Structures are given as structure tokens and as C-alpha cells.
Amino acid sequence: MSKVVFTNGCFDLIHPGHIDLLNKAKALGDKLIVGLNSDSSVRQMKGVGRPVVSQEARKAVLLGLKAVDDVVIFDELTPENIIREIRPDVLVKGGDWPVDQIVGADFVKGNGGDVVSIPLVDGFSTSAILAELNSDKNAQPEPNGDAVSVSIKEHRDVFATFEDAVGEAIRNSARLISETFASGGKVLICGNGGSAADAQHIAAEFVGRYETERIALPAIALTTDTSALTALANDYDFERIFARQVEALGREGDCLIAISTSGNSPNVLSAVMSARSRKMKIIGFTGANGKRLAGLSDVAIVVPSARTARIQEGHITAAHIICELIDIATPVASN
């Protein structure tokens, strides 16, 4: 019986780093299957303008490589469903993904398989290549005016493309949350730093139902109270604080809203992995550089900005719209 190896990614512009990863992955078995993010899933994770190359063209390039035996396109942000269908003997990701954050790792290990994180070749990145190609085209003069004028311009720039960037993700988030509430589940919300305030705000909106007066919905902002955090940190490392709360409160059928402007908060990512292990749904709120969180989420709201203030504005706006959509979908409660 052949030994099947599986890896996945966007593979938008094939570069030497990709070739190295695929060759090393193939060397771990007899047959290499590549899970390829569809155009729609790449757009949701990477933003407007991505992918550069269509899914069928990306598939054709991959199939032209000696190391690749088959390519399967998937529409979800994570390859978990495909991994369960293929049941690979070896699951491979690039070295920027630690094993404990690789989707499908528990499933593969549970079936007696191996999970491998292969070190990346330095100096190669599709995002960096595209940034270099677009550097002259996107170059703009330094903004004139005071800080207020500059910030307002940034705000306008973000929201000029907001619907194209996150409109579908907002609709999908509202649908997922409505289904969670309808099935009797609850929504847990977590975020560090300034995102902790966003978590509290979003939870309050879900519970208070700003748009209409109805029965309060079960939304819980995971604690950022300093005394509670200190107590938890005395028993567990700080990066497991949200995860411990998910483990205590989360159940299959619940939903976690994970907020991280960078998309790389270890505390938030740890909570996401705990939620995934409980078969909870994940909605990631992040910014333009948050591919890690987006790649672990069922739905990702990726605000098209790298500026923390603009990302947080986008998150709050998205949350308000989600609640408006839930109001439309939820029947009015009778007195």
C-alpha cells in the first residue's frame, strides 16, 4: 500500500521555497496530494487582489511539478474536511506553522500518521514578491496635514474597499452565529490588549441586542480582568489563559470569535486550537497581515489595513452589521 503525504496552501506564485517544500514532502512517502485553496478562500484570507493566478491555473502548474501526484481544490479556509476524506499517512506544513497549530494534526496522529513541519527556505515569500512588484505602482507621496487629517484619510481608504474585502465574510459570520444560537449554542469571544475591549463590546451587543428588544443571546467575552488573569497565570502559562476558558466553557456546536489585529497572538491562537479540538466553529477577526488566524478559522474577517486603529474600527463595524443581519434572521420573541 502506498504511503500518502498531504500538504496544502495557496501556491499563488510558485517560487523556490514552494519547490523545496514539495520535494521534501514527497520524499516522506510514495504519493503527494496537494490541497489547493480556491480563489474565494484565498481572497478571504489574503484580501482584494489575491489570488494573482486563478485556481485552475495554479492547479495546472502544481500538476506539472514532478513531486506532485494530485491536486484537490477546496473552498473552506482550512483543509480539515479534505484531510478527513483523504486520511493521509503524513501531514506536512511549512516551518512557519508549529505542529500544535496545524489543522488536521490530531486527526492524522489519531490514525497513526505523522505530522511534519518542514523548515522554510529563507528569502522567498509570495506576499514579499508581490509587494516588491507593486512598490513603484503603489508608491504615494507622504500625506499632508495633521494627524487628524491623516487618520481620517486612512479610515476612508479602508472603508472604500470594506464591502469587497469583508462583505461576504460578514454575511457568512452572521449566518454561522445565527445557526449557533438557533441550535442552543453560545458564542465565546476573546482578544488581547485593545482587542479585549472589542471582545467586551461585541459581547455586549449580542447580549443587549441593540437593534431590537428580544431575549438576550448567550455571548460571553472571555475574561481579561486582571485579578482573574493573575490567578489563572499562577496555575497556567499566560498563553493558555483563553484556552483554559474555552476548555471550561466551550462545547461542540458553540462558536468562538477570536480577535487579533496581528493574527499572531499566541494566547488567541491557543484558544482557537482548543475550540477546534471541541468541534466549535471559529470566526477570526484580524488585519491585512493576519494570515495565521485567518488560516485557522472557518470564517475570517480580514480588515484591509495593517494599522491597529483602523483594524479595530473595521472589527467594530463588522460586529454591528453582523448583529443587524442576525436581527433580520431571528424571529421576534413573543411576550
N, C-alpha and C positions, 0 to 999 in steps of 0.2 A: 504494500500500500504506500502511495506517495505521501511525503511529508509536506503539508500545505503551509505556506507562510503568507501572512496578510499584513499589508500596511495601507495607509490612507493619507489623503491630502488634497490640496487644490491643484498643485502642479501647473500653475498658470503659465510661467515661463520656465522651461526646463533649463537648468544650469548644472555645472559640475557637482554641486552639493547634492542635487537630486540623483544624479547618476551614481555617485558614491553610495548613497543610502540604498538605492535599489539593488545595486550589485552585491552589497553586503547582506541585504535582506535575503536575496535569492540564495546566497551561499549557506544560509541556515536551513535550507530544505530542498525539496525537489520541484515545487511549483509555487510561483509567486503570483498572488492575486492582489491587485491594487484597487482600493476603494477610492473613487474619484468624486469629490464634491461637485454637485450640479451647479449650473450657472446661478440659479436662485439662491442656493445655500452659500456660495462664495460671495454673492452680492450682500447677503445679510451679514456675513462675518467681516467682510473687507470694505464694504461701502460702495457708494456710487462710482462707476467707472471700472469696477472689477466684476468678473474676470476680464482680462485683456483678450484672451483666447477662448472661444466657445468650448462647451463641454465635449462636443463631438470631435473637434479638432484636437483638444487635449488628450482625449482617449486615443485618437489615431497616432499621435506622437508617442504615447506611452507603449502602445502595442508594437510600435516599430523598434523598441529597445529590446536587445537580446535577453535581458534579465526578466522581462515582464511576460507572463503567460496569459493573463486575463485581466480585464478591467471592468469593474462594476460601478456604474454611476448611482449615487444616492442623493436624495433631496433633503434629508434631515441634516441638522448641523453636526450631529455626531454619527459615527458609523456603527453604533451599538446593535441596531437591528440586523445589519448585514453581517456583522461578526457572529451573531447568534445563528444566522442562516448558514453561513459557510463553515462555522466551527473549526477555525484554523488550529493547526498544531503549534504554530509560533505567531505571536503578535508583535509587530515591530513599529516603533516610532522613532523620530529623530531625538537626539540627545537633549534638546531644549524641553522635552517632556519627561519629567521624572516618572518612574514606573507607577507610583501611587496616584498619579493624575491621568493615566492612560485609560481612556474609555474602553471597556470590554476586558480589562486585565483580570478582574475577579472571575469572569465567566470562563476565560481561556485557562486560567490556573485551576479552576474548579474541575475542568475536564482533563486535567493532567498535562496541559500545554505549558509553553514557556512564553514569557513576556520580556522583550529585549528593547532597551533604549540605546540606539547607536549614536555615538558622538558625531556632531556635525562638522563638515569641512568649513574652516574659518573663511570669512570674506565673501560668502555668497548668500544672497537673500533676494527673493523676487521683489519684495517691497523696496529694498535699497536700490535695486536696478531701476525700477520704475521711477523712484524719486530722483535718481541721477538723470534719467532721460527727460524728466519733466522739469528739472530745476530751472532751466532758462525760460521755458514757456510759462512757468508759474511764478517767476520772479516778479515781485511787485515793489514799488517804492515804499520806503518807510512811511507808515501812516502819519499824517499831520494831525495836530490837535492835541488836546489834553487827554488824560486817562479816561475821562467820561466818554468823550467822542470815540476814542479807540475801542472801548469796551462795547459801546452801542453798535459800532460797525461790525465787530466780531459777532455780536448777538444776531444782527440782521443776516450776516453771511451764513450762520449756522441754520437759521430757520428758513432761509430761502430754499434750502435743499432738504429740509426736515422731512417732508412727506415722502419724497423719493427715497430718502435714506432709511427711514424707520416706519413709514406708514403701514406697510404690510405686517411688520413685526408687532406694531401696536394692536392691529386687528387680531393677530394670532394670540397675543398675550391676553387680550380681553376674552377671547373665546376659551382659552385654556383656564383662566381664572373662573369664568362663569361655570364651566364644566366641573371645576373643583368644588365650588360652593354648592352646585346642584346635586352633587353626589355625596354631600355631607362632609367634605374635606375642609381643610383650613389652609390658610396661606401664612407662611413664615417669611420674615423679611430681615435681612441682615446687611450691614455696611459698616465700614471703619471710618474714623475721622469725620470729615464733613458728610460722608455718605451715611453715617449713623443718624444724622438729623434728617436726611432724606428718607431713611427707613421709618423713622418715627412719623414723619409727615404722611407718607404713603399709607402706613397702617391706620393712622387717624382718619384718613379719607375713606378707606374701605369700611371702617367700623362706623364712622359718622354718617356715611352716605350723603355727601354734600349736595348731590343733585336732587334727591327726593327723600322723603321720610319713609323708611322701611325698616324692617327688622335688621338689626346690626349684623354684619357679616363677620365670621371668625378670622380676623387677621391679627397676627402677633409680630411685633417688632422685637427681635431677639435683643436681649438687654445689652446696653452699653453703660449702665450705671456703674460708677467707679467702685463702689463698695462690693457690688456683686462680681465685677470683673476681678477685683483683687482676691476675693475668696476663691473664685474658680482658678485663678492663676496660681494660687498656692498649691492646688492639687493637680493641675494640668498645665502644660506649657501654653503660653498665650495663643499660639497659632491654632490651638484646638478648642478655644472657648466657644465659638459659634458652633463648631461641630458637635461639641458635647450637648449644646442646647437642642440642636437638630435631633441628636440621638434620643434625647429625653422626650421631645415633643412631636417629632415627625413620624408619620405613618404612611404606608402605601396609599396613594390617592391624594395625598397632600401636595402642595406646591411651595417651592422656595423661590422667592425673589432675592437674588444675590446682586448687591450693588458694589461696584468697584470702578472708580473712574479710570484707573490704570489697567484694570483687568488682571492684575498680578498679585493682589493682596493674598498672602498665604492663609490668613485667617478665613477670608471669604471662600477661597478655593477649597480649603479643608471642609468647610460647611457644605459646599457643593458636592464633594465626593461622598460625604456622609449621606446627603439626601439621595444621591444616585443609588447608593447601596440599599436604600429603603424603597426604591422604585417610586420616588417622588418626581414630579415634573420640575424643571428648572427654567426660570426666566432670568437671564443675565442682563443687567443694566451696566453699560460701560461706555468707553470713549473710543476714538479712532484707533488707538493702539492696543485695544483690549482683546486681541485675538485669543488669548489663553482662556479667559472666561467665556467668550463667545463660543469657542470650540468645545466647551463642556456643557453648554446649555441646550435646551430643547427649542427655546426661542431667545434671540438676542436683540436687544435694543441698543444699537451702537450709534451713539451721537457723533455726527461728523465733525469732531473737534478734538484737539489734544489739550486744550486749555480747561483746567479743572472747573472753573466757574461756569464756563459755557456748557460743559458736560452736565453739571448738576442742574442747570436751568433746563436742559433738554430732558433730564430724568423726571423732574417735577411736572413738566408739561406733558410728557408721555403718560405719567401716572394719572393726571387729571383726565386726559382723553380716554384712557382705559376705563376709568370709573364712569364716564359718560356713556361709553359703549355698554358697560355692564348694566347701567340703569335702563337702557333700551331693551336689553335682553332679559332682564329679570322681571317677572310679573310683580305687580304692586301687591303688597301684603294686605290682607283684609283685616279690619279691626274686630 
